[in-house]
């Protein structure tokens, strides 16, 4: 049972890293190519989300101590789903920079609640003698999944931009929407895996 739970959680961590890098690539691209703003403004727009996501991490740890990993992780992934659904639904319409700020805030808060707690839960499900190997696997998956997420996102947007009949901003918006829909599907898979893999009893997590 421990091996099964660990395997599911590791896979869920890989998916989490993929969707983080997926969105971190797509949003600044969208701001520059679709909303026609410069790189500095794109960075400033995502900065509040990045800062709040970092602050949310310790708060998520406190929730882990009180409730176990299940609640903060599921709430975090649910926030991710809502944020990406909002971005995807408005990507080809009127996705203003203000909307991006708030949706990206929701996404990074969700990541802050779930990412660290997921790693803690994964390592807690292993015997103490395997913690070193577990850390190595988590770090390797994080790097690999981040690279995969960036590559997939870039490939989807680039495929849309290859249509030279339409203006670049329109093809970029359409490609970004497709990338976000792929990410939304990944997030739904992620939520399902987290729902079944994470222990329902917080005391089971602590043991």
Secondary structure as UniProt FT lines:
FT   HELIX           2..33
FT   HELIX           39..67
FT   HELIX           69..90
FT   TURN            91..92
FT   HELIX           97..124
FT   HELIX           128..130
FT   HELIX           131..161
FT   TURN            164..165
FT   HELIX           168..197
FT   HELIX           202..206
//
